[in-house]
């Protein structure tokens, strides 16, 4: 059901994109940087799929990247990072300090162009790193958790040109986590433990409205959404000074992130 919804997102975007006229075959490169604000919403689930705990809040961040295109072909890489505190609601209420970094690289080709629009396909991969520091309370010890995973991307890109200077670009893709893991550091009593998590399919959708100020500079605003799903880990021994005292597992989780990026792009042309 979850996968069907993500394919629906892709299919709904396809009719929205028109085709465009051929561009010159010159090489064009660009670099960009900007400010990002992320609305972070993370949920862990119990065995009966009810919510065990939830974290939510706003995280400020930065983003930067580079791209190159020639004719119908394009490629880009981007890195983004967010940091801050969010509210934790679970067995106790506290705060969690979050540090999230995401890097990806993709390449693709415009398949259809005419008049004011275009549509194409792309594929790529990325790496997601997330530190989660759950603060201690008077009745519960905190945890420091580090998540990381590689992921693949397969998506569609479209653009509509309102004028020679202003355009709207739409990117939508499916993502697939590869070898996700969590390392847990306990504040007291137990040794650190590393657990493998279940791979799952997610999605990303981004709209980017940009305006060309001159031949070498554009300003843009980009609202976006992403969904991550991680499966439950297997149960593993929990030790204290090397002695098995209990067992531990990481429950399944979903993360829904809404964000908005605002920035500047610098453009360079090569013949």
Residue pairs with C-beta under 8 A, 6 or more apart in sequence:
2 201
2 229
3 201
6 174
6 201
6 202
6 203
6 227
7 174
9 172
9 203
9 205
10 155
10 156
10 172
10 173
10 174
13 156
13 158
13 170
13 172
13 205
14 119
14 156
14 158
16 158
16 170
17 117
17 118
17 119
17 158
17 159
17 160
17 170
18 114
18 115
18 116
18 117
18 118
18 160
19 112
19 113
19 114
19 115
19 117
19 118
19 119
20 110
20 113
20 114
20 115
20 116
20 117
20 118
20 159
20 161
21 113
21 114
21 115
22 113
23 71
23 113
25 70
25 71
26 70
26 269
26 270
26 271
27 68
27 69
27 70
27 269
27 270
27 271
28 68
28 69
28 70
28 267
28 268
28 269
28 270
29 66
29 67
29 68
29 267
29 268
29 269
29 270
30 66
30 67
30 68
30 265
30 266
30 267
30 268
31 64
31 65
31 66
31 67
31 265
31 266
32 63
32 64
32 65
32 66
32 67
32 220
32 263
32 264
32 265
32 266
33 62
33 63
33 64
33 65
33 263
33 264
34 62
34 63
34 64
34 220
34 222
34 261
34 262
34 263
34 264
35 60
35 61
35 62
35 63
35 261
35 262
35 263
36 60
36 61
36 62
36 63
36 80
36 82
36 259
36 260
36 261
37 58
37 59
37 60
37 61
37 259
37 260
38 58
38 59
38 60
38 61
38 82
38 100
38 257
38 258
38 259
39 56
39 57
39 58
39 257
39 258
39 259
40 55
40 56
40 57
40 58
40 59
40 82
40 86
40 98
40 100
40 255
40 257
41 54
41 55
41 56
41 255
41 256
41 257
41 258
42 54
42 55
42 56
42 253
42 254
42 255
43 51
43 53
43 54
43 253
43 254
43 255
44 51
44 52
44 53
44 54
44 90
44 251
44 252
44 253
45 51
45 52
45 251
45 252
45 253
45 254
46 52
46 251
47 251
52 90
52 251
53 88
53 89
53 90
53 91
54 88
54 89
54 90
55 86
55 87
55 88
55 89
55 96
55 98
55 132
56 86
56 87
56 89
57 84
57 85
57 86
57 87
58 84
58 86
59 82
59 83
59 84
59 86
59 98
59 100
60 82
60 83
60 84
61 80
61 81
61 82
61 83
61 100
62 80
62 81
63 78
63 79
63 80
63 81
63 261
63 263
64 78
64 79
64 80
65 76
65 77
65 78
65 79
66 76
66 77
67 74
67 75
67 76
67 77
68 74
68 75
68 76
69 75
72 109
72 110
72 111
72 113
72 120
73 107
73 108
73 109
73 110
74 107
74 108
74 109
74 110
74 120
74 122
74 157
75 105
75 106
75 107
75 108
76 105
76 106
76 107
77 103
77 104
77 105
77 106
78 103
78 104
78 105
79 101
79 102
79 103
80 101
80 102
80 103
80 261
81 99
81 100
81 101
81 102
82 98
82 99
82 100
83 97
83 98
83 99
83 100
84 97
84 98
85 95
85 96
85 97
85 98
86 95
86 96
86 98
87 93
87 95
87 96
88 94
88 95
88 96
88 134
88 135
91 140
92 137
92 139
92 140
93 137
94 134
94 135
94 136
94 137
94 140
94 142
95 135
96 132
96 133
96 134
96 135
97 131
97 132
97 133
97 135
98 130
98 131
98 132
98 133
99 130
99 131
100 128
100 129
100 130
100 131
101 128
101 129
101 130
102 126
102 127
102 128
102 129
103 126
103 127
104 124
104 125
104 126
104 127
104 153
105 124
105 125
105 126
106 122
106 123
106 124
106 125
106 153
106 155
107 122
107 123
107 124
108 120
108 121
108 122
108 123
108 157
109 120
109 121
109 122
110 118
110 119
110 120
110 157
111 119
111 120
111 121
112 118
112 119
112 120
116 160
116 161
116 162
117 158
117 159
117 160
117 161
118 158
118 159
119 156
119 157
119 158
120 156
120 157
120 158
121 154
121 155
121 156
121 157
122 153
122 154
122 155
122 156
122 157
122 171
122 173
123 152
123 153
123 154
123 155
124 152
124 153
125 150
125 151
125 152
125 153
126 150
126 151
126 153
126 175
127 148
127 149
127 150
127 151
128 147
128 148
128 149
128 150
128 151
128 228
129 146
129 147
129 148
130 146
130 147
130 148
131 144
131 145
131 146
131 147
132 143
132 144
132 145
132 146
132 147
133 142
133 143
133 144
133 145
134 142
134 143
134 144
134 145
135 142
136 142
136 187
141 186
141 187
141 188
141 189
142 187
143 184
143 185
143 186
143 187
144 184
144 185
144 187
145 182
145 183
145 184
145 185
146 182
146 183
146 185
147 180
147 181
147 182
147 197
147 230
148 180
148 181
149 177
149 178
149 179
149 180
149 181
149 197
149 230
150 177
150 178
150 179
151 175
151 176
151 177
151 178
151 202
152 175
152 176
152 178
153 173
153 174
153 175
153 204
154 173
154 174
155 171
155 172
155 173
155 174
155 204
156 171
156 172
156 173
157 169
157 170
157 171
158 169
158 170
159 167
159 168
159 169
159 170
160 167
160 168
161 167
162 168
164 212
165 211
165 212
166 209
166 210
166 211
166 212
167 209
167 210
168 207
168 208
168 209
169 207
169 208
169 209
169 210
170 205
170 206
170 207
170 208
171 204
171 205
171 206
171 208
172 203
172 204
172 205
172 206
173 203
173 204
174 201
174 202
174 203
175 201
175 202
175 203
175 204
175 226
175 228
176 199
176 200
176 201
176 202
177 197
177 199
177 200
177 202
177 228
177 229
177 230
178 199
179 196
179 199
180 196
180 197
180 198
180 199
180 230
181 194
181 195
181 196
181 197
182 194
182 195
182 197
182 233
182 250
183 192
183 193
183 194
183 195
184 192
184 193
184 194
184 195
184 248
184 250
185 192
186 192
189 240
190 238
190 239
190 240
190 245
190 246
191 238
191 239
191 240
191 241
191 242
193 236
193 238
193 239
193 248
195 233
195 234
195 236
195 248
195 249
195 250
196 233
196 234
197 230
197 231
197 232
197 233
197 250
198 230
198 231
198 232
198 233
198 252
199 231
200 228
200 229
200 230
200 231
201 229
202 226
202 227
202 228
202 229
203 225
203 226
203 227
204 224
204 225
204 226
204 227
205 224
205 225
205 226
206 222
206 223
206 224
206 225
207 222
207 223
207 224
208 220
208 221
208 222
209 220
209 221
209 222
210 218
210 219
210 220
210 221
210 265
211 218
211 219
211 220
212 218
213 219
215 267
215 269
216 266
216 267
216 268
217 264
217 265
217 266
217 267
218 264
218 265
218 267
219 263
219 264
219 265
220 261
220 262
220 263
220 264
220 265
221 260
221 261
221 262
222 260
222 261
222 262
222 263
223 258
223 259
223 260
224 258
224 259
224 260
224 261
225 256
225 257
225 258
225 259
226 255
226 256
226 257
226 259
227 254
227 255
227 256
227 257
228 254
228 255
228 257
229 252
229 253
229 254
229 255
230 252
230 253
230 254
231 252
232 249
232 250
232 251
232 252
233 249
233 250
234 249
235 247
235 248
235 249
236 247
236 248
236 249
237 244
237 246
237 247
237 248
238 244
238 245
238 246
238 247
238 248
239 245
